[in-house]
Amino acid sequence: MRIYSKDLNKLINRLEISLTQEEAEDFYFRINDLANNPSYKDDLIRDDFIEGNVITSDDGRNIITKSIRIFIWTLNNLKDFSTLAFRIITKDKL
């Protein structure tokens, strides 16, 4: 498992997430869907965003203030990731 903070541009070893009951259920179903999706079995990159605190700006754009991006990787699909993601996954460093 690798945890990368996009805001801080650094890897994190510990993370605490506080969820409501509804958010926990959403998180569970999304993880379950990702892990059991046929695309995962075919080594395609499969990812999902869990978004919280979506704010609509004055010009009508949705601004997401908190999100979790989850993706599943295998040895066969590593080549399809960005250079940064590849380095994080394989070397556990930036």
C-alpha positions in Angstrom: 0.0 0.0 0.0 1.3 3.5 -0.9 -0.3 6.7 0.5 0.6 9.8 -1.4 -0.4 13.3 -0.4 -0.9 15.4 -3.6 -1.2 18.6 -1.5 2.1 18.0 0.3 3.8 16.1 -2.6 5.0 13.5 -0.2 4.4 9.9 0.8 2.6 9.3 4.1 3.0 6.3 6.3 0.0 6.8 8.5 -3.4 8.2 7.7 -6.5 8.6 9.7 -9.9 9.0 7.9 -13.1 10.0 9.7 -16.2 9.0 7.9 -19.9 9.2 8.5 -22.0 6.0 8.3 -23.0 6.9 4.8 -19.5 7.7 3.7 -18.2 4.4 5.2 -20.8 2.5 3.3 -19.9 4.4 0.1 -16.2 3.7 0.7 -16.9 0.0 1.3 -19.0 -0.5 -1.9 -16.5 1.4 -4.1 -13.6 -0.7 -2.8 -15.6 -3.9 -3.2 -16.6 -2.9 -6.7 -13.0 -2.1 -7.7 -11.6 -5.3 -6.3 -14.3 -7.5 -8.0 -14.5 -5.6 -11.3 -13.6 -7.8 -14.3 -11.3 -5.0 -15.6 -9.1 -5.6 -12.5 -8.8 -9.2 -13.4 -7.6 -8.2 -16.9 -4.9 -6.0 -15.5 -6.5 -2.7 -16.7 -6.0 0.3 -14.5 -9.1 0.6 -12.4 -9.6 3.7 -10.3 -12.3 5.6 -8.5 -12.6 8.9 -6.6 -14.5 9.3 -3.4 -15.4 12.9 -3.0 -16.4 14.9 0.0 -17.2 18.5 0.7 -18.1 19.4 -2.9 -18.7 23.2 -3.0 -20.3 25.0 -5.9 -18.4 28.2 -6.7 -20.1 31.5 -7.8 -19.4 30.7 -11.4 -21.2 27.3 -11.1 -18.1 25.1 -11.0 -17.9 22.3 -8.5 -14.9 22.5 -6.3 -13.9 19.3 -4.4 -12.2 20.1 -1.1 -11.6 16.6 0.0 -11.1 13.4 -2.1 -9.6 9.9 -1.9 -8.4 8.3 -5.1 -8.2 4.6 -5.1 -6.6 2.5 -7.8 -5.6 -1.1 -8.1 -2.3 -2.0 -9.7 -0.7 -5.3 -10.8 2.7 -6.2 -12.1 1.1 -6.3 -15.6 -0.4 -2.8 -15.6 2.4 -0.9 -13.9 3.7 0.4 -17.2 0.4 2.2 -17.8 0.8 4.5 -14.8 2.4 7.9 -14.8 6.1 8.1 -14.0 5.4 9.5 -10.5 2.8 6.7 -9.7 5.2 4.1 -11.0 8.0 5.3 -8.9 5.8 5.5 -5.8 4.5 2.0 -6.3 7.8 0.3 -7.1 10.3 2.3 -5.0 8.0 3.6 -2.2 9.6 7.0 -2.7 9.1 10.1 -4.9 
